[in-house]
Amino acid sequence: MSRFTRLSSSALRLTGPDRLDFVQGQMTAHLKAAPTPGMVPACFLNVRGQIEHFARVYRRDDDVYLHLDDLSGTANEAAALAARFKKYIIFDQVEVQDVSAVLGSLHVWNEELSGWDAAGPDVQSFELGGGVLLVGRVNRTGTVGLDVHYLQKHEAGLLAELNAQAVSIQEMPHAELETARIAAGISDVSRDGWQGSLPQEVGQDAAISYRKGCYVGQEIMARLEARGHARHALTLIAGENVPAHSEIKHAGRVVGLSGASTGTLALAKLRTDLPEGAQLHVGEALAHVAPAENGVAPAEVAAPSSPA
């Protein structure tokens, strides 16, 4: 059975001759090393190396498109990142447009989409349902699927095509997608609440290039690379009624923070020096590190790191 889920998201479009140089100097990933069209996952850090925003950044011939989650439904993620960009624009010839109101996104849980070439590149654009789609490979569930971006005015036609392309296709609520993501151990900055963390602490290593040019927070990333590891790492913990976004304690000491939770499984930012089999207290719940076979998974294909 094919499945798809509509994504609550927001988006920015950058245009102008300096768009690529400008965004390259803001993000952790190496967009200049990506093909056109192409996509890299990226973090936007503060000067202390802590995550402020996460986006999947698409490089296209005429613009740069940034896709962000949006839990509020009011495009706050895109608005906040746009405000950050505008603080840094001085002489750059770049325009920042919030396109959240006109674009929509959904995730197909596999690569079964009419018009998509499964043997082709990771980002493709083609017509379907009366409009042009921007489609990229993204692993949100433990299995590679497709993020599909479209104009909202074409959504009805796209959904009609989805329902016509297969004998059995089902729209799944976002809660089901979230359960699959957590069980697969895949980090999500917005939904896990990792803002303020270092990328290496919360499973966002693939969003970092250590070989690209200067960007905000790069010095801290270089120090962490030299040290070899961060003090915390993304971990999957298990228990009963494990609360989300709560302090994790061991022997009375705070050792981490839980991210999103299914109740029995939760992602966690956890100290790496805990003894094996440590009993953890998450709020009123008891938990432990999940078995290795249920551990965290790589969230993305690593961002390109070759020199521009």
Backbone hydrogen bonds, N-H to C=O, Kabsch-Sander energy under -0.5 kcal/mol:
donor,donor_aa,acceptor,acceptor_aa,energy
2,S,168,S,-2.1
4,F,170,Q,-1.8
5,T,107,H,-2.1
7,L,105,S,-2.4
9,S,7,L,-0.8
10,S,68,L,-2.8
12,L,66,L,-1.9
13,R,97,Q,-2.6
14,L,64,V,-3.0
15,T,95,E,-2.0
18,D,93,Q,-2.3
19,R,16,G,-1.7
22,F,18,D,-2.8
23,V,19,R,-2.4
24,Q,20,L,-2.0
25,G,21,D,-1.3
25,G,22,F,-0.6
26,Q,23,V,-1.5
27,M,23,V,-1.5
28,T,43,C,-2.1
30,H,304,P,-0.7
31,L,29,A,-1.1
33,A,30,H,-1.0
34,A,31,L,-1.5
38,G,59,R,-1.6
40,V,57,V,-2.0
42,A,55,A,-2.5
43,C,207,A,-0.6
44,F,53,H,-2.6
45,L,26,Q,-0.5
45,L,43,C,-0.5
45,L,216,V,-0.5
46,N,50,Q,-2.0
49,G,46,N,-2.1
51,I,197,S,-3.0
52,E,44,F,-3.0
53,H,44,F,-1.7
55,A,42,A,-2.4
56,R,67,H,-2.2
57,V,40,V,-2.9
57,V,55,A,-0.6
58,Y,56,R,-0.6
58,Y,65,Y,-3.6
59,R,38,G,-2.7
60,R,58,Y,-0.5
60,R,63,D,-2.1
64,V,14,L,-2.1
65,Y,58,Y,-2.3
66,L,12,L,-2.6
67,H,56,R,-2.6
67,H,65,Y,-0.5
68,L,10,S,-2.8
68,L,66,L,-0.5
70,D,8,S,-1.8
79,A,75,A,-2.2
80,A,76,N,-2.5
81,L,77,E,-2.2
82,A,78,A,-2.6
83,A,79,A,-2.0
84,R,80,A,-1.7
85,F,81,L,-2.5
86,K,82,A,-2.3
87,K,83,A,-1.1
87,K,84,R,-0.7
88,Y,84,R,-0.9
88,Y,85,F,-1.1
89,I,85,F,-1.1
90,I,88,Y,-0.6
94,V,92,D,-1.4
95,E,15,T,-2.6
97,Q,13,R,-2.4
97,Q,95,E,-0.5
99,V,11,A,-1.5
99,V,97,Q,-0.8
100,S,11,A,-0.7
102,V,99,V,-1.2
103,L,99,V,-1.4
104,G,150,Y,-3.2
106,L,148,V,-2.0
107,H,5,T,-3.1
108,V,146,L,-2.8
109,W,3,R,-2.4
109,W,107,H,-0.5
113,L,111,E,-1.2
116,W,113,L,-2.4
118,A,116,W,-0.8
120,G,117,D,-2.0
124,Q,135,V,-2.6
126,F,133,L,-1.1
128,L,131,G,-2.8
131,G,128,L,-1.0
133,L,126,F,-3.4
134,L,149,H,-2.1
135,V,124,Q,-2.8
135,V,133,L,-0.5
136,G,147,D,-2.1
137,R,122,D,-2.2
138,V,145,G,-1.9
139,N,299,A,-0.5
140,R,138,V,-0.9
140,R,143,T,-0.6
141,T,143,T,-0.7
145,G,138,V,-2.3
146,L,108,V,-2.5
147,D,136,G,-3.0
148,V,106,L,-3.3
148,V,146,L,-0.6
149,H,134,L,-2.7
149,H,147,D,-0.5
150,Y,104,G,-2.4
152,Q,102,V,-2.9
154,H,151,L,-2.2
155,E,152,Q,-1.7
158,L,154,H,-2.3
159,L,155,E,-2.9
160,A,156,A,-2.0
161,E,157,G,-2.0
162,L,158,L,-2.5
163,N,159,L,-2.2
164,A,160,A,-1.2
165,Q,161,E,-1.5
166,A,162,L,-0.5
170,Q,2,S,-2.3
172,M,4,F,-3.0
172,M,170,Q,-0.5
176,E,173,P,-1.2
177,L,173,P,-1.3
178,E,174,H,-2.7
179,T,175,A,-2.1
180,A,176,E,-2.1
181,R,177,L,-2.2
182,I,178,E,-2.5
183,A,179,T,-2.3
184,A,180,A,-1.7
185,G,181,R,-0.5
185,G,182,I,-1.5
186,I,181,R,-2.1
187,S,185,G,-0.5
192,D,188,D,-2.8
193,G,189,V,-0.9
194,W,189,V,-2.3
196,G,51,I,-2.5
197,S,194,W,-2.1
201,E,198,L,-1.5
202,V,198,L,-0.6
202,V,199,P,-1.2
203,G,200,Q,-0.5
204,Q,199,P,-2.3
207,A,204,Q,-1.5
208,I,205,D,-1.9
209,S,28,T,-2.3
216,V,25,G,-1.0
218,Q,215,Y,-2.2
221,M,217,G,-1.6
222,A,218,Q,-2.5
223,R,219,E,-2.0
224,L,220,I,-2.2
225,E,221,M,-2.1
226,A,222,A,-2.2
227,R,223,R,-2.2
228,G,224,L,-2.0
233,A,270,L,-2.4
235,T,268,A,-2.8
237,I,235,T,-0.5
237,I,266,A,-3.1
238,A,288,H,-3.1
239,G,264,T,-1.8
240,E,286,L,-0.8
242,V,263,G,-3.1
245,H,259,G,-1.4
248,I,256,G,-2.5
249,K,281,H,-2.6
250,H,253,R,-2.6
253,R,250,H,-1.8
255,V,248,I,-3.1
256,G,248,I,-1.2
257,L,269,K,-2.0
258,S,246,S,-2.7
259,G,267,L,-3.8
262,T,265,L,-3.3
263,G,265,L,-0.7
266,A,237,I,-2.3
267,L,260,A,-1.8
268,A,235,T,-2.6
269,K,257,L,-2.9
270,L,233,A,-2.5
270,L,268,A,-0.8
271,R,255,V,-2.2
272,T,231,R,-2.3
274,L,271,R,-0.7
278,A,275,P,-1.6
280,L,287,A,-2.8
281,H,249,K,-2.7
282,V,280,L,-0.6
282,V,285,A,-2.7
283,G,247,E,-1.0
283,G,281,H,-0.6
285,A,282,V,-2.3
287,A,280,L,-2.4
288,H,238,A,-2.2
290,A,236,L,-3.2
294,N,291,P,-2.0
295,G,292,A,-1.9
297,A,185,G,-1.3
303,A,206,A,-2.1
